[in-house]
């Protein structure tokens, strides 16, 4: 026997390593303390390096366990549930193709391609098979190998898409997960065995199945399923367009870049955005909407969208005016506080709703108003003496995180409003089983923009991201289905462009940096993309220009 001292949650504990053992396995520690955690323990952070629960500790250290209430822990749990889901479908339907598409309705939207439509009986059969796999507690074995051998392994199993993906992988190390004679490749971590899945549920939704994980407030109950038909429709449209232009996976995009055929893809994507903007402008004109409300999570391209929409409205003989919600902030001393005692500038009550609604109503009634200006240096709202009066054919454009919250424009009749929600909904994935979250695309966009135009390091952007996400979850996402139109601002080719800007920023972050874990995770999926260095085909009006530079419509 020998002893190791491990600090967990600030408390130092001593563990004995039996003779002949290489160390004490993390899952053995986790089993005894899991009740102290809000979620299910799924991962550990040791010296700023993520470790799976199958990892053995052989010396004194500090361990930070990550459960499903954390982003990293939830990713591991969801990935393992997806693995079990894929295994169950393959056992039930031998010739099926399972695709983990995207997040939707509080879960993961997956499609099981058969020679017929899915039915409720299929969902029950898959769920029953998953429960059998979970109850058998099959070990999930990680096989560490190199790229060449990984390709050979997948080709021997007839999994040619996986083999093709590995050919583009920059780093030579390859992790293959094996469970009950089934193998797969993921660019993230997994749980030690199938028995670690305690809570999940399946819901038949449209053409596929929503896979639900544990609730944030009660890990023993699945998260509540909330239908999102409008968002689902936009995802379906994006998938259709990706197939039409021949870019549905990273491998197809890479091949297009290798063959120098990317110019047409870029022009097609930009033409699609232009067409959508024109259609939205026509709807506003036809429906005689007076107030245009635009809301979007961070780095969705809201500013570029608003400018381009203004141009299309002018083509329709309208003369839109824009009002900045920032100028209606309450004085800093009156700003509400968040749960940490800090000023909550993203709260709707950080806006003087009474003054804003009065001015908006007066404008629509044909009255002249005095526009305020918020002095961010002094933290007070000042009167500028600038006047504004609009004609009947002048719609008002309002953009901000609270655009779709009815409280923002409570004094205005709903029939006068046209509500637009924008998000960069990722259109391609690495392969059928490795999706690229929309959140990651937006984070990379923001990182590149912050560095190019605000002088922020990648570290600063990453460290602020959790706060940004909390604000979005509270103030934006609850209202997205209220929109009249959802605009997808993602460009199917953009991660190949963004990689050349983001990769060096991420590589500058060393292991001692608190943002290292997230930076390393982003690098892991960017490695599969071939860099597209030529940006000459991207027009100056493109939403992507808002992030990489060269925009003619955004300062």
N, C-alpha and C positions, 0 to 999 in steps of 0.2 A: 504494500500500500504506500502511496505518497499523496500528499495533500496539495490542493491548489486553492487560492483565495480568489473568489469572484465577487465583484461588487455589482449588485443589482438594485436599481432604484435607490442608490445612495447607501444601501446596507451591504456590508461585507459579510460574505458567507464562505464557509470552508467546506470543500467537497473532497472526498477520497477517491482516488483513481486506483482501482484494483490492479494487482500485479498482472502483467501481460496485456493490459489495455493501453491504447495509445493516448487516451484522454477521456474526459467525461463528455458525453454527447449532449448537445444543447436541448434536444427534445426531452431528455431525462430530467433536466432542470425545469424546463417549461411546464411539464405535467404537474409539478408540485406547487406552482405559483399562478397557474392560469386563472384561477378564481379571482385573483386580485386585479385582473384586467377587464376592461369594458368589452373588448372583443375577443376573438380567438387569436391566440399567439400564432404567428405564421412565419416569423423571420427574426433575425437578430442583427444588431449593429455592434461590431467589435472593432475598436480602433478606427472608426469611420469607414468600415468595410462591411458590406452586407454579407451575412452568412446564413445558409440554409439550416434548418433545425437538425439536419443529419450531421452537421459539422462537429468535430471533437475539439474541446478546449484542453490544452495540455500545460498551460502556465497561468500565472496570476494575471488577471485582466478585469476590465469593466465591460459588462454585457448590458446592452439596452435592447430589450425584447420589443418587437413591433407587432401589434395585433391588428385586427381588421378595422379598427377605428382610425388607423393611419393609412395614408395613401399607398405606401410600399407594402404593408401587410395585406391590405385588401387586394392589391394586384396579384400577390402570390396565391391567395385563397381563390380568387376568381379564375386565375389561370388553371389551377388544379381542378376546380369544378368543370371548367371547359374541357380539360383533358378527359375527365370521367365521362362527360357528356359525349365526346367524340368516340370514346371506347364503346359506350353503350349503343350508339347509333351504328357503329361498324359491326357489332355483334348481331344486332337485330336486322340490319339491312346491308347485306354483303356488298352490293354494288352502289351504295349511296355515296354521295359527296357531301361532306359536312363543312359549312363555312361559318366561321365566327365573324360576323359582319361589322357590328358597331354597337355602341351603347345606345339604349333606348328604353324609355318607360321604367327607369330605375334598375335596369338590368342590362344583359347583353342580348342583342338580337342575333339569332343564329338561323341559318337555313339548312334544311336537310333535303337535298335534291334526290327525288325519287321519280318513278315514272307515273306518279299521280300526286294529287294534293294531299298535304298532311291533314290528319283528322285528330279529334280529341283522343280517340283510342290509341293513336301513335304516341301522343304526349304521355299518356298513362303507362304505355309499354316502356317508353324510354326512361321514365321516372322510376319504374319498378326495376329495370335493369341497372340503373345507376345506384339504387339502394342496395342491390345485390353486390355490386362491385365495391361499394363503400363498406358494407357489412363484412365482406371477405378481407378487408384491410390489406389489399395487395401493396407490396412495397413498390415505391417509385424510385427506381435506381437511376442514378446519374452516371452516364458514361462520358468521360472526358477523353477527347481524341483530337486529331488535327483535321484540317479542312479536307485534305485528299482522302483520308480514311472515312471521314463523315460522308463524303459524296459517294464513295463505294458502298457504304452500308445502306444508304437510302436507295441507291440504284438496285441493290440486291433485293430490296423489299418492293421494288416497282414504284417507289415514291419519287418520281422523276422531278416533280415540282420542287420538292425539298432539296434534292441534289442540285438543281439549277440555281436555287437561291444561295446555297453555300458557295457556289462558284464566284459570286460577287462579294462574298464576305471579306472584309479587309484583314481582320485579325485571324491568325491561323488556328487559334483554339476553338473547338466546337464542343458544345454540350448537347448530348442526346439523352432523352429520358425514355426509359423502358419500364413498362408495367404490364405484367401478365401477358407477355409475348407481343405487346403492341409497343411500337417506338414512335417518337416524334421529336421535333426540334423546336425549342422555344428560346427567345432571346432574353427571357427572365427566369426567375427562380420558381421552385416548386416545393410543395409540402412533402414530408418523408413517405407518406403512404396515403392510400385512398380513405382510410378510416378517419383521417383528420377532418374530413368534410362532415360537419355536424348539422348545418342548416342550409337548405337550398329549396327552390321550387321552380316549376316550369309552367309557362302559360302559352297557350296557342294564340298567336297574334298575327293577323294577316297571312302572309305566305310562310311564316316561320315560327320560331319558338323563342320566347323571352326566358333567359336563364337568370334567376334571381338569387342573390346571396343573402347574408344575414343583415338584419336591420341595424342601423346605427345605434338606436336606443335600447334594443333588446336583441342580443345576438342569438337567442334561441328561437327567434321568429324571422321568417323571410321578410325582406324589405317589401313594402307595399307596391303592388303593380299599378301603374298609372298610365292609361292609354295616351299616346301622343300621336294622333293620326296626321296632324299637319307636318310635324317633324319627320314622321315615317315616310310621308309622301315625298318630301324633299330628298331624303336619303335614297329612295327608290329611283327618283329622277336622276340623281347623281350617278347611281350605279348604271343606269341605262346609258347615260352619256359617256361614261368611262368605257363601256363596252363598244359603243359606236365609234369612238375615236381610237379604239384598240389599246387602251391603257387601263387595265383592271388590276394589275399587280406590279410590284416593284421590278420584277424581272422583265416585264414587257416594256416598262419605261426605260430601263437600262439598255435594252436592245435598240430602242428607238434612238437613244442618245449615241450609242456606239455606231449606228449606221448614219448618223447626222440627218435624221429625218424629223427632228424635233420642231423645226420651224412651223410646220403645218399644225402640229399639236398646239403650240402656243397660240397661233392665230385663231384656231378653232375655239379654244377656251375663252379667249378674250372676246371673240364675236358672240359667244353664248352669253357672257356677262352683259355685253352691250344690248343684246336682244331682250334679256330679262329686265334690264333697266328701262328700256323703251316700253315694254309691256306694263310695267308698274306705273310709269308716267301716264300712259293711256288710261289706266284704271282710275287714277286720281282725277284726271281730266273728265272722264265720262261720269264719274260718281260725284263730281263737284265737291270734292273734299277740301276743307279750309285749313285743317291742322294735320300736318304730317309728323307722326311720332316715330322716331327711330331709336331702337334699343339694341344693344349688342354686348356680349362679353368682351373682355380685353383682347385687343389685337385681332379683331374680326374685320378690320378695314372700314370701320364706320365713317371715318372722315372722308376717305376717298369716295365711298358710296354716296354720301350726302352731296358732295360736289358734283359728281357725275349725274345724280338724279336731278339736280338743279338745272343742268344743261338740257336734259331731256324734257323737263317741264317747260323750259323756254321754247324748245322746238314746238311744243304744244300750245304756244301763244300765252303761256302763263308767266308771271313774274314773281317767283318765290322769294321770300325773305327768310333769313335765319336769325334765331334768337338763341343766345348762349345761356344755358341753365346755370352755368358757373357764376354768372353775374347776379344771380338771385340767392346766392348763399347767405345765410344768416351771419351776423358778425361772429368771429371765431369764439368769443367768450360765451356765445349762446349755442354753440354747436353741441349736439348730444354726445355722450360718451359711450364707448363700446364696453364689452364685458371685461376688458383689461384696464379700464379707466382712461383710455386714450380718446382723443377726438375722433368721432366716427363721421368722416367727411362723406362716406358713401351711404349714410342713412338718408332716407327721404326727408327726414325732419331737419337735415342740414340745409334744406332749401326753404326759403320764406314762401310757403305755399299760398298763403293769403294774398300777398303782394303779387306773386306770379299769376295766380288765377284772375285777379282783378285786371291786371294789365292785358292778359290774353283775351279776356272777355271784352274789354274796352276796344281793343284792336279789331276784333271781329264785328263789333257794333259800329265801326267806322270812326271811332274816337281817336284822338291823338294821345300818345303816352310819352312819358319821359323815361328813357332807358337808363337803368343803373349800371354801375361798373364795379366789380369786386376788386379791391386792392389786396392782392395776395401777400404783399410785403407787410402791410399793416394789419391785415386780417379783418378789414371792415368793408362794408358796402358803401359806395359813394355815389352821389348824384352827379351826372355828367352834364346835364343840360341838353343832351342830345335827344331830339324828338323823333318819333316814328308814327306814321299813319299809313294804312294800307288801303288799296282798292279792293273791290270784290273779286278780282281775278288774281289776287296775290295770296297764294297759300303760304302758311307759316311752317317752316321746317324746324323741328325741335329734336335734337339728338342728345342722348345721355342714358345712363344706366337705368333711370327710372321711367324711360319713355313709355313703357307699356303698363306701368302701375296706374290704375284709375285715379288714385289719390292726387297724382301730379296735375291732372287736368279735370278735376271734379266739377268745375264750374262750366265746362263745355259739354254740350250734348254729344252723345256717342256718334250720332249720325254725321257730325262734322269732322270726325277723326278718321285718319287712315293710319293704321299701325303696322310698322315694319320691324321684323326681327331679323338680324343678320348674325350668321355664325360661319366659321370656316370648318365645314363638315368634311372631314377627310374622305377622299374618294377612292383611295387605293390602300391596300394592306400589303404586308410583306409576303404573305401567302394565305392559304385558306384558314390557317389556325393562329396566325399572328397578326392581330389588328394594330393599326396605328391610331391611338386615341386623338380625337380632335383637340383635346387639352394640350397634348404634346406639340401639335402643330402651332397652336397659338403661343405657347411658351417660347418656342424657337423664333417665331415671328417677332415677339416682343423683345427677346434677347438681342436680335440683330438690330431692330429699330432703336432700342435703348442705347446700344453701343454707337451706332452710326450718328444719331441725332441728339442724344442727351449726355453722351460721355460716360454712361454707366457701364460697369463691368458686368460680365455674365454672372458673377457671384452675386452682385447686388440684385439683379433681376430675379435670380432663382430664390434668394432669401426673402424677397417680397411676395413671391408667387402664392404662398399659402394664404396670406392676407387678402390678396386679390380674389382667390378662389372662394374664400368665405363670403366676400361681398357679392360675388356673382350668384352663389347658391341662395343667398338671402334676398337679393334685390332684383335679379334678372330672370333666372331660370323658372321661378314659379309662374311667370307671366308669358312665357314664350308661345304657348298654344293660343293666347288671346290675339295674336297678330293676324292681320288680314293677309299678309304675305310674309313668307320666310325666304330670305335670299341667302344662297350659299356662296360665300366669297372665296372658297378654296379654289386653288388652281391645281389641276391634277399633276402638273410638272414641278410645282414649286419647291418641294423638299430637295430635289436635285439642285436647284438654284441656291436655296438657303444653306445647304450643307457647306458650301465653300466659305460662307460668312460665319456660320455658327461653329464649325468644327475647331478652328484655331482658338476661338474664345473659350470653348469647353476644355480643350487640351491644356490651357494655361492654368486650370484649377488643379492644384496638387492635393494629395491625400490628406493633408493636415487641415484643409479648408472645410468648413461646415457644409458647403454646397457641393462637395466632391461626389457624394453618393448620387445625387440627382444628375450632376453633369455626366458621370460615368454611365448612368442609365440611358441618357439621351444619345450618347456616343454609340452605345451598343446597337441601336436600331438605325442610326444614320450610316453606319458602316456598310450597310447593304446597298446604298444608293451610289451610283456613279455621279460624280460632280458634273453639273452642267455649267461650265464657266462662261459660255457665250450668252450674254443678256441682250444682245442687239435687237432681237426680235420682240422683246417685251416692250410694248408701247408706253409712252410717258404717262398715259392715263390709267395704266393698269393698277389694280389694287395692290399688287405685289410691290410696286414702286414705292408705296408708302413706307415699306420696311427696308428695302435695299437701296433706296435712293433713286434720283432721276425722275421724280414725279413733277409734272407740270401743273398739277391741281392741288397739291398739298405742300404747304410750306415746310 
